[in-house]
Amino acid sequence: MTSASNERMELDWTSMSSMVVTLKAFSKSENITEALAATTLLIDSKPSKGLRKFLHAHCEGVTLAMADTKLGKAIQDKLVDIMLIQAIGNMDDLDKELNISAMRLREWYGWHFPELAKILQDNILHAKTVKMMRDRTNAAKLDFSEIMLEELEIELKEAAMTSMGTEVCELDLNIIVEQCDQVISLAKLRAII
């Protein structure tokens, strides 16, 4: 090939590649040592820490095409690890929110029926019972057999009749029932995940 045709092919390639690929972000190495270390890792099909940070910052949710399959696999494995870490973190946050909501419910309803917290240790059972019963005076006429054992039901009804808790108004009961709904929905979400 002649030199003129080589230059034309090079120009064609440059103009074609600019239509397909555009520069979105660029990361400059701090010094030559860092650049050499990153290049050495790339030769060994391993992404450097700086490259991983750069990809997370600028390529989240983007499909990357890698010519080096080993490097592509290494980057993909790191992304999967991060997704797992985030999922575990989300589960921990959900558990924390569920426990906070359940403790808040126990505290609020405890003013009205303090004995219930000792009878029902399970947060979800406690929330379902409070939602079903509302005022402790309703316990005697309700059937709790669908949500608890008979022994617990008997103990609950006896405690409700002799409870030393304060009276509660309808407005407060409505707020407490909303808290029950939140605990129950968080528990359902936790079960799905």
Secondary structure, 3 states (H helix, E strand, C coil): CCHHHHHHHHHHHHHHHHHHCCCCCCCCCCCHHHHHHHHHHHHCCCCCHHHHHHHHHHCCCCCCCCCCHHHHHHHHHHHHHHHHHHHHHHHHHHHHHHHHHHHHHHHHHHCCCCCHHHHCCCHHHHHHHHHHHCCHHHHHHCCCCCCCCHHHHHHHHHHHHHCCCCCCCHHHHHHHHHHHHHHHHHHHHHHHC
